[in-house]
């Protein structure tokens, strides 16, 4: 499977976003502690506990922003997990746009989450009767 460098979308100035060719090729860990290499995360705490939703999201955000080789995407991201957490990830617009353009499932996951949020907001406060 090929990854695509999307020259239209830049992860940061002068660096195109790296996007996996398929979500199926992303077979990274789904549980346990994962230590990112310094190239992907240069903070003091490089181990991420994937059982903690906040840490999992933080790790995915960093890998999606910083990866420059498809092997990094494959090693640290899991396709089904990425689809599940996609709507909650805090990503640069260019990274989100490049991945959603290549993988419509991600766009649908985000749209579904947004629609669910609108429905609950439209419902207003729920009154309970004793």
C-alpha positions as YAML, in Angstrom:
chain: A
units: angstrom
residues:
- id: 1
  name: UNK
  ca: [0.00, 0.00, 0.00]
- id: 2
  name: UNK
  ca: [1.21, 3.47, -0.81]
- id: 3
  name: UNK
  ca: [1.08, 6.52, 1.33]
- id: 4
  name: UNK
  ca: [0.40, 9.83, -0.27]
- id: 5
  name: UNK
  ca: [2.22, 13.07, 0.31]
- id: 6
  name: UNK
  ca: [-0.44, 15.68, -0.18]
- id: 7
  name: UNK
  ca: [1.33, 18.75, -1.52]
- id: 8
  name: UNK
  ca: [-1.88, 20.79, -1.35]
- id: 9
  name: UNK
  ca: [-2.12, 20.24, 2.41]
- id: 10
  name: UNK
  ca: [0.84, 21.20, 4.56]
- id: 11
  name: UNK
  ca: [1.40, 19.82, 8.06]
- id: 12
  name: UNK
  ca: [3.57, 22.86, 8.66]
- id: 13
  name: UNK
  ca: [5.26, 25.32, 6.28]
- id: 14
  name: UNK
  ca: [7.06, 23.55, 3.43]
- id: 15
  name: UNK
  ca: [6.12, 20.05, 4.62]
- id: 16
  name: UNK
  ca: [3.26, 18.14, 2.99]
- id: 17
  name: UNK
  ca: [0.92, 16.03, 5.09]
- id: 18
  name: UNK
  ca: [1.69, 12.31, 4.98]
- id: 19
  name: UNK
  ca: [-1.47, 10.22, 4.54]
- id: 20
  name: UNK
  ca: [-1.68, 6.42, 4.63]
- id: 21
  name: UNK
  ca: [-2.84, 4.78, 1.42]
- id: 22
  name: UNK
  ca: [-5.46, 2.75, 3.30]
- id: 23
  name: UNK
  ca: [-6.74, 2.67, 6.84]
- id: 24
  name: UNK
  ca: [-6.27, -1.10, 6.79]
- id: 25
  name: UNK
  ca: [-2.49, -0.77, 6.65]
- id: 26
  name: UNK
  ca: [-2.51, 1.05, 9.99]
- id: 27
  name: UNK
  ca: [-1.94, -1.83, 12.40]
- id: 28
  name: UNK
  ca: [-0.29, -0.14, 15.36]
- id: 29
  name: UNK
  ca: [-0.90, -1.03, 19.00]
- id: 30
  name: UNK
  ca: [-4.35, -0.70, 20.52]
- id: 31
  name: UNK
  ca: [-3.44, -1.11, 24.19]
- id: 32
  name: UNK
  ca: [-0.57, -0.88, 26.59]
- id: 33
  name: UNK
  ca: [2.19, 1.69, 26.92]
- id: 34
  name: UNK
  ca: [3.67, 3.06, 23.71]
- id: 35
  name: UNK
  ca: [6.87, 5.09, 23.67]
- id: 36
  name: UNK
  ca: [7.22, 7.42, 20.72]
- id: 37
  name: UNK
  ca: [10.69, 8.12, 19.35]
- id: 38
  name: UNK
  ca: [12.16, 11.57, 19.92]
- id: 39
  name: UNK
  ca: [11.54, 12.42, 16.26]
- id: 40
  name: UNK
  ca: [7.77, 12.19, 16.82]
- id: 41
  name: UNK
  ca: [7.56, 13.49, 20.38]
- id: 42
  name: UNK
  ca: [10.34, 15.41, 22.07]
- id: 43
  name: UNK
  ca: [8.60, 16.04, 25.39]
- id: 44
  name: UNK
  ca: [9.94, 14.62, 28.65]
- id: 45
  name: UNK
  ca: [7.19, 11.99, 28.95]
- id: 46
  name: UNK
  ca: [7.32, 9.90, 25.76]
- id: 47
  name: UNK
  ca: [5.27, 6.92, 26.98]
- id: 48
  name: UNK
  ca: [1.55, 7.00, 26.22]
- id: 49
  name: UNK
  ca: [-0.95, 4.74, 28.02]
- id: 50
  name: UNK
  ca: [-3.46, 3.80, 25.33]
- id: 51
  name: UNK
  ca: [-6.06, 2.88, 27.98]
- id: 52
  name: UNK
  ca: [-6.31, 6.59, 28.79]
- id: 53
  name: UNK
  ca: [-8.45, 8.30, 26.10]
- id: 54
  name: UNK
  ca: [-6.66, 11.64, 26.52]
- id: 55
  name: UNK
  ca: [-3.22, 10.08, 26.13]
- id: 56
  name: UNK
  ca: [-4.33, 8.01, 23.14]
- id: 57
  name: UNK
  ca: [-5.69, 11.14, 21.41]
- id: 58
  name: UNK
  ca: [-2.53, 13.08, 22.24]
- id: 59
  name: UNK
  ca: [-0.33, 10.36, 20.76]
- id: 60
  name: UNK
  ca: [-2.45, 10.12, 17.58]
- id: 61
  name: UNK
  ca: [-2.40, 13.91, 17.14]
- id: 62
  name: UNK
  ca: [1.40, 13.97, 17.37]
- id: 63
  name: UNK
  ca: [1.92, 11.06, 15.00]
- id: 64
  name: UNK
  ca: [-0.50, 12.53, 12.44]
- id: 65
  name: UNK
  ca: [1.25, 15.92, 12.58]
- id: 66
  name: UNK
  ca: [4.87, 14.78, 12.76]
- id: 67
  name: UNK
  ca: [5.18, 11.55, 10.73]
- id: 68
  name: UNK
  ca: [7.34, 11.81, 7.62]
- id: 69
  name: UNK
  ca: [7.51, 8.09, 6.78]
- id: 70
  name: UNK
  ca: [4.61, 5.72, 6.17]
- id: 71
  name: UNK
  ca: [6.33, 3.23, 8.49]
- id: 72
  name: UNK
  ca: [5.72, 5.67, 11.36]
- id: 73
  name: UNK
  ca: [2.02, 5.79, 10.57]
- id: 74
  name: UNK
  ca: [1.83, 1.99, 10.37]
- id: 75
  name: UNK
  ca: [3.80, 1.49, 13.59]
- id: 76
  name: UNK
  ca: [1.82, 3.84, 15.84]
- id: 77
  name: UNK
  ca: [-1.70, 4.19, 14.40]
- id: 78
  name: UNK
  ca: [-4.48, 1.61, 14.22]
- id: 79
  name: UNK
  ca: [-7.11, 2.08, 11.49]
- id: 80
  name: UNK
  ca: [-10.29, 1.22, 13.48]
- id: 81
  name: UNK
  ca: [-9.03, 3.21, 16.47]
- id: 82
  name: UNK
  ca: [-8.28, 6.20, 14.24]
- id: 83
  name: UNK
  ca: [-11.85, 6.13, 12.87]
- id: 84
  name: UNK
  ca: [-13.26, 5.92, 16.40]
- id: 85
  name: UNK
  ca: [-11.25, 8.82, 17.85]
- id: 86
  name: UNK
  ca: [-11.08, 10.97, 14.70]
- id: 87
  name: UNK
  ca: [-13.87, 13.41, 15.66]
- id: 88
  name: UNK
  ca: [-12.17, 14.23, 18.98]
- id: 89
  name: UNK
  ca: [-8.66, 14.81, 17.62]
- id: 90
  name: UNK
  ca: [-7.29, 18.35, 17.70]
- id: 91
  name: UNK
  ca: [-5.49, 18.60, 14.36]
- id: 92
  name: UNK
  ca: [-4.36, 21.40, 12.07]
- id: 93
  name: UNK
  ca: [-6.96, 22.01, 9.35]
- id: 94
  name: UNK
  ca: [-4.56, 20.88, 6.64]
- id: 95
  name: UNK
  ca: [-3.90, 17.53, 8.34]
- id: 96
  name: UNK
  ca: [-7.62, 16.90, 8.87]
- id: 97
  name: UNK
  ca: [-8.47, 17.92, 5.29]
- id: 98
  name: UNK
  ca: [-5.79, 15.71, 3.73]
- id: 99
  name: UNK
  ca: [-6.80, 12.62, 5.71]
- id: 100
  name: UNK
  ca: [-10.53, 13.17, 5.14]
- id: 101
  name: UNK
  ca: [-9.98, 13.71, 1.41]
- id: 102
  name: UNK
  ca: [-8.17, 10.37, 1.15]
- id: 103
  name: UNK
  ca: [-10.36, 8.45, 3.61]
- id: 104
  name: UNK
  ca: [-14.09, 9.30, 3.43]
- id: 105
  name: UNK
  ca: [-14.75, 7.10, 6.50]
- id: 106
  name: UNK
  ca: [-12.99, 9.72, 8.61]
- id: 107
  name: UNK
  ca: [-15.11, 12.51, 7.16]
- id: 108
  name: UNK
  ca: [-18.25, 10.44, 7.84]
- id: 109
  name: UNK
  ca: [-17.15, 9.78, 11.43]
- id: 110
  name: UNK
  ca: [-16.68, 13.50, 12.01]
- id: 111
  name: UNK
  ca: [-20.02, 14.35, 10.37]
- id: 112
  name: UNK
  ca: [-21.81, 11.68, 12.41]
- id: 113
  name: UNK
  ca: [-20.32, 13.05, 15.64]
- id: 114
  name: UNK
  ca: [-21.29, 16.61, 14.68]
- id: 115
  name: UNK
  ca: [-24.85, 15.54, 13.83]
- id: 116
  name: UNK
  ca: [-25.17, 13.69, 17.14]
- id: 117
  name: UNK
  ca: [-24.00, 16.81, 18.96]
- id: 118
  name: UNK
  ca: [-26.55, 18.97, 17.15]
- id: 119
  name: UNK
  ca: [-29.36, 16.55, 17.92]
- id: 120
  name: UNK
  ca: [-28.60, 16.55, 21.63]
- id: 121
  name: UNK
  ca: [-28.26, 20.36, 21.62]
- id: 122
  name: UNK
  ca: [-31.60, 20.72, 19.80]
- id: 123
  name: UNK
  ca: [-33.31, 18.53, 22.37]
- id: 124
  name: UNK
  ca: [-32.68, 21.13, 25.03]
- id: 125
  name: UNK
  ca: [-32.68, 20.41, 28.73]
- id: 126
  name: UNK
  ca: [-34.47, 17.26, 29.78]
- id: 127
  name: UNK
  ca: [-37.07, 17.68, 32.49]
- id: 128
  name: UNK
  ca: [-37.52, 14.86, 34.93]
- id: 129
  name: UNK
  ca: [-40.85, 14.17, 36.51]
- id: 130
  name: UNK
  ca: [-40.99, 12.55, 39.89]
...
